[in-house]
Amino acid sequence: MATKIKIVRSIELPLREVSGLALRTREGCAQLCAIGDDSTAIVTANTGRDGRMSVFERIELDSLIERASRSQWEAIASDGA
């Protein structure tokens, strides 16, 4: 018998499409990181001990990536730094 998944809460991310999610610990709190494949932006938000999310910060990476080298990003990972 398969385990059922129950959605406890959903949130809207400031990305048109979410392709990848990652969690990392930063300053003692869990931080959600998300990336979409239609832009060169990463969005992050801290989670409090009560599970609530802070306001999302959008980090634009346009100036770091040459236009010819851009592709559709499908994943994000974190080393915790």
BELPEJO-V848551 format. One record per helix or strand of 3 or more residues. SS is the DSSP state (H for helix, E for strand). FROM is the first residue (numbers start at 1). TO is the last residue. If there is no record, write none. Layout:
ss:SS from:FROM to:TO
ss:SS from:FROM to:TO
This chain:
ss:E from:20 to:26
ss:E from:29 to:35
ss:E from:41 to:47
ss:E from:57 to:60
ss:H from:62 to:64
ss:H from:67 to:69
